[in-house]
Amino acid sequence: MSLERVVITGLGAVSALGLGADTNFSHALAGLSGIDFLSLPDLRQLQGHVAAQIKFPLPDLVKKTELPQFDRVALLAWAAASEALQQAGLGDQANNAALLESSGVFWGTGMGGAQTVETGYVDLFVEGKERVRPMSIVATMNNSAAAQIAMRAGFGGTVNTYSSACVSSAQAIGEAFRHIRHGYAERVLAGGAEALLTYGVVTAWDALRVLAPANAAHPERSCQPFSAQRNGLVLGEAGAAVMLESLSSAQARGAIILAELAGYGASNDAAHITKPDAAGQARAMRAALADAGLRSGDIGYINAHAAGTAAGDQAEAASIQQVFGTGTQAPLVSSTKALHGHTLGAAGALEFVLTIQALRNQSIPPTAFLDDPDPEFDLDFVALQARTDQAIRAAMSNSFAFGGSNAALIIKEFVA
């Protein structure tokens, strides 16, 4: 059986960087941070905490009568998914039964309807109410966002939800890639969303001692991946989506092809629940290269997972050096989490969208605020300023997670 080539025909994103995939990329390229002091919508505040919080109104895409079905995570998901559908030219296919039946949704989220869960606990244990809101289960379940996307797009093919912490959406994209390549669907809308900026969730992350303290004078600079001064991650919320499609389907529709998804590699450290392992990460990157039929020297840019933690950045730098070498041998590497924070289940998809745009624009977003790179890492982290007018033919996006899950995605320029 011949394998289908898989191409990308639509992008969507919403994060603290802004609304829309293009806005997110232009702000990342300019080094404009979406990180600021966290402000919660009730009396339970966390003074002095920073986050990459979406503080602008979301687009009005859901009827008021349907809103009780939606946790914030599903609203972010549909905002991103609807943009990707529109760009792909698939926004209105109500009368095309064959197309709808051959289309699916693969979606990732780490914590699902976290805000609905917390609201229910407050209602019961703080407010003393006897009941929670009627649609709490529908809004809370991890597959709610995927289901809402599928219903609104009319997609009747396979709908899968992946929940593997910080690799959730990268895993969703990678498995969707395999699903199309092996002929199980013509197209899959893939991505992820996360909305976990609640008092309880942020407090739990704080208890793990991995959150970066606020830079009081410049909160936007609080996340510093690959820096000698790095001291933790900054949580964020986001939704991001890509429309994946078989090449034959995209060409038959006359769709604009943005890039080709060429390889996916996955692995598990099988070592520690929170401490990353460079060897495990390297296995995922090597698997992606083999899957794409590429050599390490073919990759011009890596969007790193690096979240700004001491152990995490060290392991990733070591794994990149194991696979790609050091100095000028290695590709350019940057972490955009310095700007949009760590969006957990949405991170892989958001960073994949930015990687696609870097390839298309031949411009690399910087690792912002990297005034003092860790001298232990012999890699070019595109510190402080973007690099434009590059000659990139293929790029990789890395995602690594608590639990030891690793995923690497490779895109390349589309050549018919």
NORPEWO-V73814 format. One record per residue. N is the residue number from 1. RES is the residue in three letters. BURIAL is + if it has 24 or more other C-alpha atoms within 12 Angstrom, else -. Layout:
# NORPEWO-V73814
n	res	burial
N	RES	BURIAL
N	RES	BURIAL
This chain:
# NORPEWO-V73814
n	res	burial
1	MET	-
2	SER	-
3	LEU	-
4	GLU	+
5	ARG	+
6	VAL	+
7	VAL	+
8	ILE	+
9	THR	+
10	GLY	+
11	LEU	+
12	GLY	+
13	ALA	+
14	VAL	+
15	SER	+
16	ALA	+
17	LEU	+
18	GLY	+
19	LEU	+
20	GLY	+
21	ALA	+
22	ASP	+
23	THR	+
24	ASN	+
25	PHE	+
26	SER	+
27	HIS	+
28	ALA	+
29	LEU	+
30	ALA	+
31	GLY	+
32	LEU	+
33	SER	+
34	GLY	+
35	ILE	+
36	ASP	+
37	PHE	+
38	LEU	+
39	SER	+
40	LEU	+
41	PRO	-
42	ASP	-
43	LEU	-
44	ARG	-
45	GLN	-
46	LEU	+
47	GLN	-
48	GLY	-
49	HIS	+
50	VAL	+
51	ALA	+
52	ALA	+
53	GLN	+
54	ILE	+
55	LYS	+
56	PHE	-
57	PRO	-
58	LEU	+
59	PRO	-
60	ASP	-
61	LEU	+
62	VAL	+
63	LYS	-
64	LYS	-
65	THR	-
66	GLU	-
67	LEU	-
68	PRO	-
69	GLN	+
70	PHE	+
71	ASP	+
72	ARG	+
73	VAL	+
74	ALA	+
75	LEU	+
76	LEU	+
77	ALA	+
78	TRP	+
79	ALA	+
80	ALA	+
81	ALA	+
82	SER	+
83	GLU	+
84	ALA	+
85	LEU	+
86	GLN	+
87	GLN	+
88	ALA	+
89	GLY	-
90	LEU	+
91	GLY	+
92	ASP	-
93	GLN	-
94	ALA	-
95	ASN	-
96	ASN	-
97	ALA	-
98	ALA	-
99	LEU	+
100	LEU	+
101	GLU	+
102	SER	+
103	SER	+
104	GLY	+
105	VAL	+
106	PHE	+
107	TRP	+
108	GLY	+
109	THR	+
110	GLY	+
111	MET	+
112	GLY	+
113	GLY	+
114	ALA	+
115	GLN	+
116	THR	+
117	VAL	+
118	GLU	+
119	THR	+
120	GLY	+
121	TYR	-
122	VAL	+
123	ASP	-
124	LEU	-
125	PHE	-
126	VAL	-
127	GLU	-
128	GLY	-
129	LYS	-
130	GLU	-
131	ARG	-
132	VAL	-
133	ARG	+
134	PRO	-
135	MET	-
136	SER	+
137	ILE	-
138	VAL	+
139	ALA	+
140	THR	+
141	MET	+
142	ASN	+
143	ASN	+
144	SER	+
145	ALA	+
146	ALA	+
147	ALA	+
148	GLN	+
149	ILE	+
150	ALA	+
151	MET	-
152	ARG	+
153	ALA	+
154	GLY	+
155	PHE	+
156	GLY	+
157	GLY	+
158	THR	+
159	VAL	+
160	ASN	+
161	THR	+
162	TYR	+
163	SER	+
164	SER	+
165	ALA	+
166	CYS	+
167	VAL	+
168	SER	+
169	SER	+
170	ALA	+
171	GLN	+
172	ALA	+
173	ILE	+
174	GLY	+
175	GLU	+
176	ALA	+
177	PHE	+
178	ARG	+
179	HIS	+
180	ILE	+
181	ARG	+
182	HIS	-
183	GLY	+
184	TYR	+
185	ALA	+
186	GLU	+
187	ARG	+
188	VAL	+
189	LEU	+
190	ALA	+
191	GLY	+
192	GLY	+
193	ALA	+
194	GLU	+
195	ALA	+
196	LEU	+
197	LEU	+
198	THR	+
199	TYR	+
200	GLY	-
201	VAL	+
202	VAL	+
203	THR	-
204	ALA	-
205	TRP	-
206	ASP	+
207	ALA	-
208	LEU	-
209	ARG	-
210	VAL	+
211	LEU	+
212	ALA	+
213	PRO	+
214	ALA	+
215	ASN	+
216	ALA	-
217	ALA	-
218	HIS	-
219	PRO	+
220	GLU	+
221	ARG	+
222	SER	+
223	CYS	+
224	GLN	+
225	PRO	+
226	PHE	+
227	SER	+
228	ALA	+
229	GLN	+
230	ARG	+
231	ASN	+
232	GLY	+
233	LEU	+
234	VAL	+
235	LEU	+
236	GLY	+
237	GLU	+
238	ALA	+
239	GLY	+
240	ALA	+
241	ALA	+
242	VAL	+
243	MET	+
244	LEU	+
245	GLU	+
246	SER	+
247	LEU	+
248	SER	+
249	SER	+
250	ALA	+
251	GLN	-
252	ALA	-
253	ARG	-
254	GLY	-
255	ALA	+
256	ILE	+
257	ILE	+
258	LEU	+
259	ALA	+
260	GLU	+
261	LEU	+
262	ALA	+
263	GLY	+
264	TYR	+
265	GLY	+
266	ALA	+
267	SER	+
268	ASN	+
269	ASP	+
270	ALA	-
271	ALA	-
272	HIS	-
273	ILE	-
274	THR	-
275	LYS	+
276	PRO	+
277	ASP	+
278	ALA	+
279	ALA	+
280	GLY	+
281	GLN	+
282	ALA	+
283	ARG	+
284	ALA	+
285	MET	+
286	ARG	+
287	ALA	+
288	ALA	+
289	LEU	+
290	ALA	-
291	ASP	+
292	ALA	+
293	GLY	-
294	LEU	+
295	ARG	-
296	SER	+
297	GLY	+
298	ASP	+
299	ILE	+
300	GLY	+
301	TYR	+
302	ILE	+
303	ASN	+
304	ALA	+
305	HIS	+
306	ALA	+
307	ALA	+
308	GLY	+
309	THR	+
310	ALA	+
311	ALA	+
312	GLY	+
313	ASP	+
314	GLN	+
315	ALA	+
316	GLU	+
317	ALA	+
318	ALA	+
319	SER	+
320	ILE	+
321	GLN	+
322	GLN	+
323	VAL	+
324	PHE	+
325	GLY	-
326	THR	+
327	GLY	-
328	THR	-
329	GLN	-
330	ALA	+
331	PRO	+
332	LEU	+
333	VAL	+
334	SER	+
335	SER	+
336	THR	+
337	LYS	+
338	ALA	+
339	LEU	+
340	HIS	+
341	GLY	+
342	HIS	+
343	THR	+
344	LEU	+
345	GLY	+
346	ALA	+
347	ALA	+
348	GLY	+
349	ALA	+
350	LEU	+
351	GLU	+
352	PHE	+
353	VAL	+
354	LEU	+
355	THR	+
356	ILE	+
357	GLN	+
358	ALA	+
359	LEU	+
360	ARG	+
361	ASN	+
362	GLN	+
363	SER	+
364	ILE	+
365	PRO	+
366	PRO	+
367	THR	+
368	ALA	+
369	PHE	+
370	LEU	+
371	ASP	-
372	ASP	-
373	PRO	+
374	ASP	+
375	PRO	-
376	GLU	-
377	PHE	+
378	ASP	+
379	LEU	+
380	ASP	+
381	PHE	+
382	VAL	+
383	ALA	+
384	LEU	+
385	GLN	+
386	ALA	+
387	ARG	+
388	THR	-
389	ASP	-
390	GLN	-
391	ALA	-
392	ILE	+
393	ARG	+
394	ALA	+
395	ALA	+
396	MET	+
397	SER	+
398	ASN	+
399	SER	+
400	PHE	+
401	ALA	+
402	PHE	+
403	GLY	+
404	GLY	+
405	SER	+
406	ASN	+
407	ALA	+
408	ALA	+
409	LEU	+
410	ILE	+
411	ILE	+
412	LYS	+
413	GLU	+
414	PHE	-
415	VAL	-
416	ALA	-
